[in-house]
Amino acid sequence: LHWLRASLRPMGIAESCFSWLGLKPHRAALMLGASFSCGMAMEYFMINVWIKDTNFYSTVLRKEAERREAMQDESTEPGFAGHVRRQWALKERELAQQRLAQQTEQQR
């Protein structure tokens, strides 16, 4: 029971940083600041740096438009639902032919 009370005691920022990350709070703050700085630099590059006549976001827009156009082209071709509809129609025709054959046999 002693180990349970020791594990449930409230921890401060220093203890929680060290127990979760294995780092001292100062080192964790430096790592967090460096991560934010790297992310900010990447975002700045993607928005403001133009290579020839394009940047990251114009390339993303173009690729997304191409992907959506390809999806529309594929949607005109029958997918799984179209395949099931065709099989259903074929089965209905077969059953209708069988019923017709049975009715003609019964009439003889």
Secondary structure as GFF3:
##gff-version 3
##sequence-region A 1 108
A	DSSP	alpha_helix	2	8	.	.	.	ID=ss1
A	DSSP	alpha_helix	13	21	.	.	.	ID=ss2
A	DSSP	alpha_helix	25	48	.	.	.	ID=ss3
A	DSSP	alpha_helix	56	76	.	.	.	ID=ss4
A	DSSP	alpha_helix	80	107	.	.	.	ID=ss5
###
